[in-house]
Amino acid sequence: MWPRRAKKIPTRPRVGLALSGGAARGIAHVGVLMALARHNIPIDCVAGTSAGAIVGGALASGMPLEEIEAIGRALRWRDMGRVTLSRLGVQSNARLEEFIRARFTITRFEELPIPFAAVATDLQTGNAVVLKDTGDLAFAIRASCTIPGWYVPVTDDEGRTLVDGGLVANVPTAAVRALGAEIVIAVDVNSEGAKFLGPPQSAIGVVVQSMMVIQRTIASHQLETADVIIQPRVGHIRWDEISRGAEFIEAGVEAGEEAIEKIKSLLQPEPEQTSKWPRILRRRAAQSSKEKLRHSVRRTS
């Protein structure tokens, strides 16, 4: 009797979400989550930058999707910042940290049901700072959302001066891959740029659009490592129009739905590995039958 080989149990690859920054446009991430949930797409880990860190952190904390959607529709800038006298920024975003603590049931990385990483930027070195595994979730999200020049930079326990992660990794594909993702779904809410802007009419307009070109170029390199790219069509809406949450969510749902078939095809489990011996035995039996037929023909001739 031939020894039996253990069958390989089909397993699906680990799925990770990389959610981009994009200020108010980040609300579109909520719609993408709704589309994925509608089709039972599993999420095993999440990384987020800036606005993507807020939505990703909420998901990773186990917050029900209905609550995340409600926050996305009701969120306003006053929930995130207040005017400050600091020379380093117009506002402090300490209010965002308070907002998160009041609404998330889990605010420690160690306790999250889904592994999560928030990306910030070290203002001194220019390096990406990936906050994950241990520590304060609310502070990490706040750091990732600290838009330089507008919000006052924050300082972590290691003495690093941190600002918005969008400066170095606006689409955090590398961060979610480091969490163990085998399939990376990247959501980029800035892919359409700023359709609401015409040709620049001033020096400031030239600077703004030049910065957008640089950010999109950097993001294109980050998107190269993604397996699926979802790009909500929100280029006609300004980054500060946070009151248009319903439109952002609708655009996210639409873009998410368009990617479902590709995601499902990537999630198909590998076929079970069966023993080669049945095929070998069948081939030998066929060869034996052919040999017998040849001998029979020779005898009759």
C-alpha positions in Angstrom: 0.0 0.0 0.0 1.3 3.4 -1.0 1.8 5.8 1.9 -0.8 8.5 2.0 0.2 12.2 1.8 -1.6 14.6 4.1 -3.9 16.9 2.2 -3.2 20.5 2.2 -6.1 22.4 3.8 -7.0 25.3 1.5 -6.3 28.7 3.1 -6.9 32.2 1.9 -4.2 34.9 1.9 -4.2 37.6 4.6 -5.8 40.8 3.4 -4.6 44.2 4.4 -6.0 47.7 3.8 -3.8 50.7 3.1 -5.9 53.9 3.6 -4.5 57.2 2.3 -4.6 60.6 3.7 -6.7 63.3 2.1 -8.3 65.5 4.8 -12.1 65.5 4.3 -11.9 63.2 1.3 -10.8 60.5 3.7 -14.5 60.0 4.6 -14.7 58.1 1.3 -12.8 55.3 3.0 -16.0 54.7 5.0 -17.9 53.9 1.8 -15.2 51.5 0.6 -15.5 49.7 3.9 -19.2 49.4 3.4 -18.7 47.9 0.0 -16.2 45.4 1.2 -18.4 44.4 4.1 -21.4 43.9 1.8 -19.5 41.2 0.0 -17.9 39.7 3.1 -14.4 40.6 2.1 -12.2 39.8 5.2 -9.8 42.4 6.6 -6.9 41.0 8.6 -4.8 44.2 9.1 -5.0 47.9 8.4 -2.6 50.8 8.0 -3.7 54.4 7.7 -2.2 57.8 7.1 -3.9 61.0 8.3 -7.6 60.8 7.6 -7.1 57.1 6.7 -5.7 56.6 10.2 -9.0 57.8 11.7 -11.1 55.4 9.6 -8.6 52.5 9.8 -8.2 52.9 13.6 -12.0 52.9 14.1 -12.2 49.7 12.0 -9.3 48.0 13.8 -10.8 48.9 17.2 -13.9 46.8 16.4 -16.3 49.8 16.1 -19.4 48.7 14.2 -19.5 49.9 10.6 -22.8 51.7 11.2 -21.1 53.8 13.9 -18.1 54.6 11.6 -20.6 55.7 8.9 -22.4 57.9 11.4 -19.2 59.6 12.4 -18.2 60.1 8.8 -21.5 61.8 8.1 -21.4 64.0 11.2 -17.7 64.8 11.6 -16.8 68.5 11.5 -13.5 70.4 11.7 -14.4 71.7 15.2 -14.2 68.1 16.4 -10.5 67.9 15.6 -8.9 71.3 16.4 -9.0 74.5 18.3 -7.2 77.8 17.8 -3.9 78.1 19.7 -1.4 80.8 20.4 1.5 78.7 19.4 3.9 80.0 16.7 4.2 76.4 15.3 0.6 76.2 14.0 -2.8 77.8 13.7 -4.5 75.2 15.8 -3.9 72.3 18.2 -5.5 69.0 17.2 -5.6 67.8 20.8 -9.4 67.8 20.4 -9.1 64.9 17.9 -7.4 62.8 20.5 -10.2 63.6 22.9 -12.8 62.7 20.2 -11.2 59.3 19.7 -11.0 58.5 23.4 -14.6 59.3 23.8 -15.8 57.1 21.0 -13.4 54.2 20.5 -14.0 51.4 23.0 -10.3 50.4 22.6 -7.5 52.9 22.6 -4.4 50.7 23.1 -2.6 49.0 20.2 -2.1 45.8 22.3 -5.9 45.3 22.6 -7.0 45.8 19.0 -8.8 42.9 17.5 -7.3 43.8 14.1 -3.6 44.7 13.8 -3.3 48.4 12.9 -0.5 50.9 12.1 -0.7 54.7 11.8 2.0 56.5 9.8 3.4 59.9 10.9 6.5 61.8 9.9 9.5 62.7 12.0 9.9 66.4 11.3 13.6 66.4 12.2 14.8 63.5 10.1 12.1 63.3 7.4 11.6 59.6 8.1 8.3 57.7 8.3 7.3 56.8 11.8 5.1 53.7 11.9 3.1 53.6 15.2 1.9 50.1 15.9 1.9 47.0 18.2 2.0 48.9 21.6 1.1 52.3 22.9 -1.7 54.9 22.7 -3.9 54.6 19.7 -5.5 58.0 20.1 -2.2 59.8 20.2 -0.9 57.8 17.2 -3.9 58.8 15.1 -3.6 62.4 16.2 0.1 62.4 15.2 -0.7 60.9 11.8 -3.3 63.8 11.2 -1.1 66.7 12.3 -1.1 68.8 9.1 2.1 70.8 9.2 1.7 74.6 9.3 -2.0 74.2 10.4 -1.8 72.0 13.5 1.0 72.3 16.1 3.4 69.3 15.8 3.2 66.7 18.6 6.0 65.0 20.6 6.0 61.3 21.3 7.6 59.4 24.2 10.9 59.2 22.4 11.1 62.9 22.0 10.4 62.9 18.2 8.5 65.8 16.7 5.8 64.3 14.6 3.6 65.6 11.8 1.2 64.3 9.2 2.3 61.0 7.6 1.2 62.1 4.2 4.5 63.8 3.8 6.3 60.5 3.4 3.7 57.7 2.9 0.3 59.0 1.9 -0.7 55.5 0.8 0.8 53.3 3.5 1.2 50.1 1.5 4.6 49.2 3.0 3.2 49.6 6.5 0.3 47.2 6.0 2.6 44.7 4.2 4.8 44.8 7.3 1.8 43.8 9.3 1.6 40.5 7.4 -0.7 41.4 4.5 -0.3 39.1 1.5 -3.0 40.9 -0.5 -2.9 44.7 -0.2 -5.9 46.7 -1.0 -4.9 50.4 -1.4 -7.5 53.1 -1.2 -6.2 56.4 -2.7 -8.7 59.3 -2.3 -6.4 61.8 -4.1 -6.0 60.0 -7.4 -8.0 62.6 -9.3 -6.1 65.6 -7.9 -8.1 68.8 -7.8 -10.6 69.0 -10.6 -12.2 72.0 -9.0 -9.1 74.0 -9.8 -8.5 75.5 -13.2 -5.1 76.8 -14.4 -3.2 78.5 -11.6 -3.9 82.3 -11.5 -1.3 83.2 -8.9 2.1 82.2 -7.4 0.3 80.5 -4.6 -1.8 78.5 -7.1 1.4 77.4 -8.8 2.9 76.2 -5.5 -0.3 74.3 -4.5 -0.6 72.5 -7.7 3.2 71.7 -7.8 2.9 70.2 -4.3 0.0 68.1 -5.6 2.1 66.8 -8.5 4.8 65.8 -6.1 2.4 64.0 -3.7 0.8 62.1 -6.5 4.2 61.1 -7.9 5.2 59.7 -4.5 1.9 58.0 -4.1 2.3 56.3 -7.5 5.4 54.5 -6.3 3.6 53.4 -3.1 0.6 52.1 -5.2 3.0 49.9 -7.3 3.2 47.5 -4.4 -0.6 47.1 -4.0 -2.5 44.2 -5.4 -5.8 46.1 -5.7 -6.1 49.9 -6.1 -9.4 51.6 -5.2 -9.7 55.3 -6.2 -12.9 57.0 -5.3 -13.8 59.7 -7.7 -13.8 62.8 -5.4 -11.5 65.1 -7.3 -14.3 67.6 -7.8 -14.7 68.1 -4.0 -12.2 70.2 -2.0 -10.2 68.7 0.8 -11.8 71.0 3.4 -15.5 70.3 2.5 -16.1 68.0 5.4 -19.8 68.7 5.4 -20.1 66.7 2.2 -19.6 63.4 4.0 -22.6 61.7 2.4 -21.1 62.4 -1.1 -17.7 61.1 -0.1 -19.3 57.9 1.3 -21.3 57.3 -1.8 -18.2 57.7 -4.0 -16.4 55.3 -1.8 -19.1 52.7 -2.1 -19.1 53.0 -5.9 -15.4 52.6 -6.2 -15.3 49.7 -3.7 -18.0 47.8 -5.6 -16.0 48.2 -8.9 -13.1 46.3 -7.2 -15.0 43.4 -5.7 -14.6 40.9 -8.5 -10.8 41.4 -8.6 -10.5 41.0 -4.9 -12.6 37.8 -4.9 -10.4 36.4 -7.6 -7.3 37.0 -5.5 -9.0 35.4 -2.5 -9.6 32.0 -4.2 -7.8 29.3 -2.1 -5.1 27.3 -3.7 -6.4 23.9 -4.9 -5.7 21.0 -2.6 -2.5 19.1 -3.3 -3.4 15.5 -4.0 -1.0 12.6 -4.3 0.6 12.0 -7.8 0.4 8.3 -7.4 -3.2 7.8 -8.8 -2.1 9.6 -12.0 1.1 7.5 -12.2 -0.9 4.3 -11.7 -3.4 5.2 -14.3 -0.6 6.0 -16.8 1.1 2.7 -16.1 -2.2 0.8 -16.5 -2.7 2.5 -19.9 0.8 1.6 -21.0 0.2 -2.0 -19.9 -3.0 -2.1 -21.9 -1.2 -0.9 -25.0 1.5 -3.5 -24.5 -1.0 -6.3 -24.3 -2.8 -5.0 -27.4 0.5 -5.1 -29.3 1.3 -8.7 -28.2 -2.3 -9.7 -29.2 -1.8 -8.2 -32.7 1.5 -10.0 -33.2 0.1 -13.4 -32.2 -2.9 -13.1 -34.6 -0.7 -12.0 -37.4 
